[in-house]
Amino acid sequence: MKQFMSFVRKEFFHVLRDRKTLFILFGMPVVQILIFGFALTNEVKNSRILIVDQAHDESSKQLIREIEASQYFETENIVADFNQVEKVFKEGKIRVALVIPANFREDLLQNNAASLQLINDASDPNTATTLTNYISSIVLDFQMRNFPGGPKPIQIIPQLRMLYNPQLKGAPNFVPGVMAMVLMLICVMMTAVSIVREKETGTMEVLLVSPFKPLMVIISKAFPYLILSLINVTSILLLSVFVLDLPITGNILLLYAVSTLFIITCLSIGILISVRTDSQQVAMLISLMGMLLPALLFSGFMFPIENMPFPLQIISNIIPAKWYYIMVKAIMIKGLGFSAIWKEASILVAITLVILGISIKNFKIRLA
C-alpha cells in the first residue's frame, strides 16, 4: 500500500504542475455545463405511448387507430387503469401517456366538447413539447375528419401534465448528457495519454521492472483521475443547482455511486487505448474521435435513439455513456432509486469487466 500511494502521489504531482491538463480537467466541465444549458430541438419519431382508454367506445378506438398509424408513436400498451401510468413512467418504458375519459363519445355528441389528459415525461423538455404538438395535431385531424360540422363546433380539449420538469427547462436534459460526455472525455483521454507518455519517455520500462506489480502501476496512474473526475462531478452538480436552478431530487449517494462506476468504465477504456498505442498523438486522436462522437450520437443526449435505424440502435447498447445518461436522469431528475436503474448498472458493470479483461490480456502480451 505504501508503494501504491507513492505512485499515486507522483501522478498527482505530475497532473497538478501541468496547467494545460488542469485546464482540461476543470475548465471543460464548467464551460460545457454553461454552454449546453440551452435546448436543442430535434424531430422525434417512434416514441412509446401508453393509452388509458376508459371510454371503450367507437370514437376512442378510432382516435387510438389514428395515433397508432402515425410514424411518431409506438403504442406500448392500451389499458383502462389510470394507476398504471406512474408505474410505467418510472420503468422508463414510455415518453407520454394519453388518458381518454369515460363517456368520451357521448360528451362529443351531446355537449360538443370533450377533454383528453396528456401526461408527458418532461425531463427532456424539447421532446415533451414536440410530442404534445404531435398529439394535438392528431387530435385536431381526428376532430375535423369525424365531426366536421354542425350547429355548434365540437371541441376536444387536451389537458396537459408535464412530469419531472413542468417548466420545460433545458437543463434537466443537458446536465446528465454533459456529465456523461465530460467524464468520458477526461477519464479516457487523460488516462490513455498519461500512460503512453511514460512509454514515449522510456520511464514505463523503469516502472515495470520495479518490485511493484505492473498491473498496480497502471491502476496507480489511473487512480488520481478517478478522484479528479469525482471532483468534476461535484462541480457540475453545484453548477446545476446554483447556476441552472436544477435541484437533485434523488439520492445523492446513489448518484455518486453510479458516477464512480461510469468513471471506472471510462478509465478502463483509457487503459485499453494506452496498452494498444505507442504515441500520445494516436492515443489522443482515438480518445477524442472514438469517444466524443459515440457519446454525442448514441447516448440519447442530443439525438433520440429511437429515431435511428435499428442497426444503430443495437450499436448504442455498447456505448457506456448511454446507460450512464439513463441512470443520471432517473436519479437526478426523476428521483428514482436503485430498483429503477439496476439493469443499466448491471450492463455498465458487464461492459467494465469486459474492457478490463481485454486490457489486462493485452497488457500481459505486451510485457512478454
C-alpha positions as CSV (number, residue, x, y, z in Angstrom):
1,M,0.0,0.0,0.0
2,K,2.9,2.4,0.7
3,Q,4.3,1.8,-2.7
4,F,0.9,2.3,-4.3
5,M,0.3,5.6,-2.5
6,S,3.8,6.8,-3.6
7,F,2.9,6.1,-7.2
8,V,-0.5,7.9,-6.8
9,R,1.2,10.9,-5.2
10,K,3.7,11.0,-8.0
11,E,0.9,11.1,-10.6
12,F,-1.0,13.8,-8.6
13,F,2.1,16.0,-8.6
14,H,2.5,15.4,-12.4
15,V,-1.1,16.5,-13.1
16,L,-1.1,19.5,-10.7
17,R,2.1,21.1,-12.2
18,D,0.7,20.8,-15.8
19,R,-1.5,23.9,-16.3
20,K,-2.9,22.6,-19.7
21,T,-4.0,19.4,-18.0
22,L,-5.6,21.3,-15.2
23,F,-7.5,23.5,-17.6
24,I,-8.9,20.4,-19.5
25,L,-9.8,18.7,-16.2
26,F,-11.6,21.6,-14.5
27,G,-12.2,24.1,-17.3
28,M,-14.0,21.8,-19.7
29,P,-16.8,20.8,-17.3
30,V,-17.6,24.4,-16.3
31,V,-17.6,25.7,-19.9
32,Q,-19.7,22.8,-21.3
33,I,-22.3,22.8,-18.5
34,L,-22.9,26.5,-19.1
35,I,-22.9,26.2,-22.9
36,F,-25.1,23.2,-23.0
37,G,-27.6,24.8,-20.7
38,F,-29.6,25.7,-23.8
39,A,-32.0,23.5,-25.5
40,L,-31.8,22.0,-29.0
41,T,-34.8,20.9,-30.9
42,N,-35.0,17.5,-32.7
43,E,-37.6,15.7,-34.7
44,V,-39.0,12.8,-32.6
45,K,-40.2,9.5,-34.1
46,N,-41.3,6.2,-32.8
47,S,-41.9,7.4,-29.2
48,R,-43.6,4.9,-27.0
49,I,-47.0,6.0,-25.7
50,L,-49.3,4.4,-23.2
51,I,-53.0,4.9,-23.8
52,V,-55.5,4.7,-21.0
53,D,-58.8,4.1,-22.7
54,Q,-61.6,4.5,-20.1
55,A,-64.3,5.0,-22.8
56,H,-64.0,1.9,-25.0
57,D,-66.4,3.5,-27.5
58,E,-66.1,3.9,-31.2
59,S,-64.6,7.4,-31.1
60,S,-61.9,6.4,-28.6
61,K,-61.0,3.3,-30.7
62,Q,-60.8,5.5,-33.9
63,L,-58.5,8.0,-32.1
64,I,-56.3,5.2,-31.0
65,R,-56.1,3.8,-34.5
66,E,-55.0,7.2,-35.8
67,I,-52.3,7.5,-33.2
68,E,-51.0,4.0,-34.0
69,A,-51.0,4.9,-37.7
70,S,-48.7,7.9,-37.1
71,Q,-45.0,7.5,-37.6
72,Y,-44.4,9.4,-34.4
73,F,-45.7,6.9,-31.9
74,E,-45.5,3.3,-31.0
75,T,-48.2,2.1,-28.6
76,E,-46.6,0.5,-25.6
77,N,-50.0,-0.7,-24.3
78,I,-53.7,0.1,-24.1
79,V,-55.1,-0.2,-20.6
80,A,-58.2,1.0,-18.7
81,D,-56.5,1.5,-15.3
82,F,-55.1,5.0,-14.7
83,N,-53.0,3.8,-11.8
84,Q,-50.6,2.0,-14.2
85,V,-49.4,5.3,-15.7
86,E,-47.0,6.3,-13.0
87,K,-45.6,2.8,-12.8
88,V,-44.8,2.6,-16.5
89,F,-43.2,6.1,-16.4
90,K,-40.9,5.0,-13.6
91,E,-39.9,1.9,-15.5
92,G,-38.8,4.2,-18.4
93,K,-41.0,2.3,-20.9
94,I,-42.9,5.4,-22.2
95,R,-42.4,9.0,-23.0
96,V,-46.0,10.1,-23.0
97,A,-49.4,8.8,-21.8
98,L,-52.8,9.7,-23.2
99,V,-55.9,9.3,-21.0
100,I,-59.3,9.0,-22.8
101,P,-62.0,9.6,-20.2
102,A,-65.2,7.6,-19.9
103,N,-68.2,8.9,-22.0
104,F,-65.8,10.4,-24.5
105,R,-68.1,9.9,-27.5
106,E,-71.2,10.9,-25.5
107,D,-69.5,14.2,-24.4
108,L,-68.7,15.0,-28.0
109,L,-72.1,14.3,-29.4
110,Q,-74.2,15.8,-26.5
111,N,-72.0,18.5,-25.1
112,N,-70.0,19.3,-28.3
113,A,-66.8,19.1,-26.1
114,A,-64.6,16.5,-24.6
115,S,-61.3,16.5,-22.8
116,L,-58.2,14.3,-23.0
117,Q,-55.4,14.1,-20.5
118,L,-51.9,14.1,-21.9
119,I,-49.1,13.2,-19.5
120,N,-45.5,13.8,-20.6
121,D,-42.1,13.0,-19.3
122,A,-40.7,16.5,-19.3
123,S,-37.2,15.6,-18.1
124,D,-36.5,16.1,-21.8
125,P,-38.5,19.3,-22.4
126,N,-37.9,19.5,-26.1
127,T,-39.2,16.0,-26.7
128,A,-42.1,16.6,-24.4
129,T,-43.1,19.8,-26.3
130,T,-42.7,18.1,-29.6
131,L,-44.8,15.1,-28.6
132,T,-47.5,17.4,-27.3
133,N,-47.7,19.2,-30.6
134,Y,-47.8,15.8,-32.5
135,I,-50.7,14.5,-30.4
136,S,-52.5,17.9,-30.6
137,S,-52.3,17.7,-34.4
138,I,-53.6,14.1,-34.5
139,V,-56.5,15.0,-32.2
140,L,-57.3,18.1,-34.4
141,D,-57.2,16.0,-37.5
142,F,-59.4,13.3,-35.8
143,Q,-61.9,16.0,-34.8
144,M,-62.1,17.6,-38.3
145,R,-62.5,14.2,-40.0
146,N,-65.1,12.6,-37.8
147,F,-67.0,15.7,-36.6
148,P,-66.6,18.2,-39.5
149,G,-69.6,20.4,-38.8
150,G,-72.8,21.0,-37.0
151,P,-74.8,23.8,-35.4
152,K,-72.1,24.1,-32.8
153,P,-68.4,23.3,-33.4
154,I,-67.2,20.2,-31.4
155,Q,-64.1,20.8,-29.2
156,I,-61.7,18.2,-27.9
157,I,-59.6,19.9,-25.3
158,P,-56.3,18.2,-24.2
159,Q,-55.3,18.7,-20.6
160,L,-51.6,18.7,-20.3
161,R,-49.3,17.5,-17.4
162,M,-45.5,17.7,-17.6
163,L,-43.9,15.3,-15.2
164,Y,-40.5,15.9,-13.7
165,N,-40.0,19.3,-15.4
166,P,-43.2,21.3,-15.5
167,Q,-41.4,24.5,-16.6
168,L,-39.8,22.7,-19.6
169,K,-36.3,23.9,-18.8
170,G,-33.4,22.7,-20.9
171,A,-31.1,21.9,-18.0
172,P,-32.8,18.6,-16.9
173,N,-31.9,17.1,-20.3
174,F,-28.4,18.6,-20.9
175,V,-26.9,18.3,-17.4
176,P,-26.9,14.5,-17.4
177,G,-25.6,14.5,-21.0
178,V,-22.8,16.9,-20.2
179,M,-21.8,14.8,-17.2
180,A,-21.6,11.7,-19.4
181,M,-19.6,13.5,-22.2
182,V,-17.2,15.3,-19.9
183,L,-16.4,12.3,-17.7
184,M,-15.9,10.0,-20.7
185,L,-13.5,12.5,-22.5
186,I,-11.5,13.4,-19.4
187,C,-11.1,9.9,-18.0
188,V,-10.4,8.2,-21.3
189,M,-8.1,10.8,-22.8
190,M,-6.1,11.7,-19.6
191,T,-5.6,8.1,-18.6
192,A,-4.5,7.0,-22.1
193,V,-2.2,9.9,-22.7
194,S,-0.6,9.8,-19.2
195,I,0.3,6.1,-19.6
196,V,1.5,6.5,-23.2
197,R,3.6,9.4,-22.2
198,E,5.6,7.1,-19.9
199,K,6.2,4.8,-22.9
200,E,7.5,7.7,-25.0
201,T,9.8,9.0,-22.4
202,G,11.1,5.5,-21.6
203,T,10.1,5.7,-17.9
204,M,7.4,3.0,-18.2
205,E,10.1,0.3,-18.6
206,V,11.7,1.6,-15.4
207,L,8.4,1.3,-13.6
208,L,7.6,-2.1,-14.9
209,V,10.9,-3.6,-13.7
210,S,10.4,-2.2,-10.2
211,P,9.3,-4.5,-7.4
212,F,5.8,-3.0,-7.9
213,K,3.5,-5.3,-9.9
214,P,2.9,-4.0,-13.5
215,L,-0.9,-4.0,-13.1
216,M,-0.7,-1.9,-9.9
217,V,1.5,0.6,-11.8
218,I,-1.4,1.1,-14.3
219,I,-4.0,1.3,-11.5
220,S,-1.9,3.8,-9.6
221,K,-1.7,6.0,-12.7
222,A,-5.5,5.8,-13.2
223,F,-6.5,6.4,-9.6
224,P,-5.8,10.1,-9.5
225,Y,-8.2,10.6,-12.4
226,L,-10.9,8.8,-10.5
227,I,-10.5,11.4,-7.7
228,L,-10.3,14.3,-10.1
229,S,-13.3,13.1,-12.0
230,L,-15.4,12.9,-8.8
231,I,-14.4,16.5,-8.1
232,N,-15.7,17.3,-11.6
233,V,-19.0,15.6,-10.8
234,T,-19.2,17.7,-7.7
235,S,-18.5,20.9,-9.7
236,I,-21.1,20.0,-12.3
237,L,-23.8,19.3,-9.7
238,L,-23.0,22.6,-7.8
239,L,-23.3,24.5,-11.1
240,S,-26.6,22.7,-11.9
241,V,-28.1,23.5,-8.5
242,F,-26.9,27.1,-8.0
243,V,-26.5,28.4,-11.6
244,L,-29.0,26.4,-13.6
245,D,-31.5,26.1,-10.7
246,L,-31.8,22.3,-11.2
247,P,-32.5,20.5,-7.9
248,I,-31.2,17.0,-7.3
249,T,-34.4,15.1,-6.5
250,G,-32.9,11.6,-6.0
251,N,-30.3,10.1,-3.6
252,I,-27.0,12.0,-3.9
253,L,-25.0,8.9,-2.7
254,L,-26.6,6.7,-5.4
255,L,-25.8,9.4,-7.9
256,Y,-22.1,9.4,-6.9
257,A,-22.1,5.6,-6.9
258,V,-23.2,5.3,-10.5
259,S,-20.9,8.2,-11.4
260,T,-18.0,6.3,-9.8
261,L,-19.0,3.1,-11.8
262,F,-19.0,5.1,-15.0
263,I,-15.7,6.7,-14.3
264,I,-14.1,3.3,-13.7
265,T,-15.6,2.2,-17.0
266,C,-14.0,5.2,-18.8
267,L,-10.7,4.6,-17.0
268,S,-10.8,1.1,-18.3
269,I,-11.3,2.3,-21.8
270,G,-8.3,4.7,-21.4
271,I,-6.1,1.8,-20.1
272,L,-7.1,-0.3,-23.1
273,I,-6.2,2.6,-25.5
274,S,-2.9,3.1,-23.7
275,V,-1.8,-0.6,-24.0
276,R,-2.7,-0.6,-27.7
277,T,-0.9,2.6,-28.7
278,D,2.6,3.9,-28.6
279,S,2.3,7.7,-29.1
280,Q,0.4,10.4,-27.3
281,Q,-1.0,11.8,-30.6
282,V,-2.6,8.5,-31.6
283,A,-3.9,8.0,-28.1
284,M,-5.5,11.5,-28.0
285,L,-7.0,11.1,-31.5
286,I,-8.6,7.8,-30.6
287,S,-9.8,9.2,-27.3
288,L,-11.4,12.3,-28.9
289,M,-12.8,10.8,-32.1
290,G,-13.5,7.4,-30.7
291,M,-15.2,8.6,-27.5
292,L,-16.7,12.1,-28.3
293,L,-18.7,11.1,-31.4
294,P,-20.3,8.0,-29.8
295,A,-21.1,9.9,-26.6
296,L,-22.9,12.6,-28.7
297,L,-24.6,10.3,-31.2
298,F,-25.5,7.2,-29.2
299,S,-26.2,8.3,-25.6
300,G,-29.6,9.9,-26.3
301,F,-28.2,13.2,-25.1
302,M,-28.6,15.1,-28.3
303,F,-30.4,12.8,-30.6
304,P,-33.2,10.4,-29.6
305,I,-32.0,6.8,-30.1
306,E,-35.5,5.6,-31.3
307,N,-35.1,7.9,-34.3
308,M,-32.1,5.9,-35.5
309,P,-32.1,2.8,-37.8
310,F,-32.4,-0.5,-36.0
311,P,-28.7,-1.4,-36.5
312,L,-27.6,1.8,-34.9
313,Q,-29.9,1.3,-32.0
314,I,-28.2,-2.0,-31.4
315,I,-24.7,-0.4,-31.6
316,S,-25.9,2.2,-29.0
317,N,-26.2,-0.6,-26.4
318,I,-22.4,-1.0,-26.2
319,I,-21.8,2.7,-25.6
320,P,-21.3,3.2,-21.8
321,A,-22.5,6.9,-21.9
322,K,-26.0,5.7,-22.9
323,W,-26.5,3.7,-19.7
324,Y,-25.0,6.4,-17.5
325,Y,-27.2,9.1,-19.1
326,I,-30.3,7.0,-18.4
327,M,-29.3,6.4,-14.8
328,V,-28.4,10.0,-14.1
329,K,-31.7,11.2,-15.4
330,A,-33.6,8.6,-13.4
331,I,-31.8,9.6,-10.1
332,M,-31.2,13.3,-10.5
333,I,-34.4,14.4,-12.4
334,K,-37.0,11.7,-11.6
335,G,-35.9,11.0,-8.1
336,L,-35.9,7.2,-8.6
337,G,-34.0,4.6,-6.6
338,F,-31.7,1.7,-7.4
339,S,-34.7,-0.6,-8.3
340,A,-35.3,1.6,-11.3
341,I,-31.7,1.5,-12.6
342,W,-30.3,-1.9,-11.6
343,K,-30.5,-3.2,-15.2
344,E,-28.5,-0.2,-16.6
345,A,-26.0,-0.5,-13.7
346,S,-25.6,-4.2,-14.4
347,I,-24.9,-3.6,-18.1
348,L,-22.3,-1.0,-17.2
349,V,-20.6,-3.4,-14.8
350,A,-20.5,-6.0,-17.5
351,I,-19.0,-3.6,-20.0
352,T,-16.4,-2.5,-17.5
353,L,-15.4,-6.1,-16.7
354,V,-15.1,-7.0,-20.4
355,I,-12.9,-3.9,-21.2
356,L,-10.7,-4.5,-18.1
357,G,-10.3,-8.2,-19.1
358,I,-9.3,-7.2,-22.6
359,S,-6.9,-4.5,-21.3
360,I,-5.2,-6.9,-18.8
361,K,-4.8,-9.6,-21.5
362,N,-3.3,-7.2,-24.0
363,F,-1.1,-5.7,-21.3
364,K,0.3,-9.1,-20.4
365,I,1.0,-9.8,-24.0
366,R,3.0,-6.6,-24.4
367,L,5.1,-7.4,-21.3
368,A,6.0,-10.8,-22.8
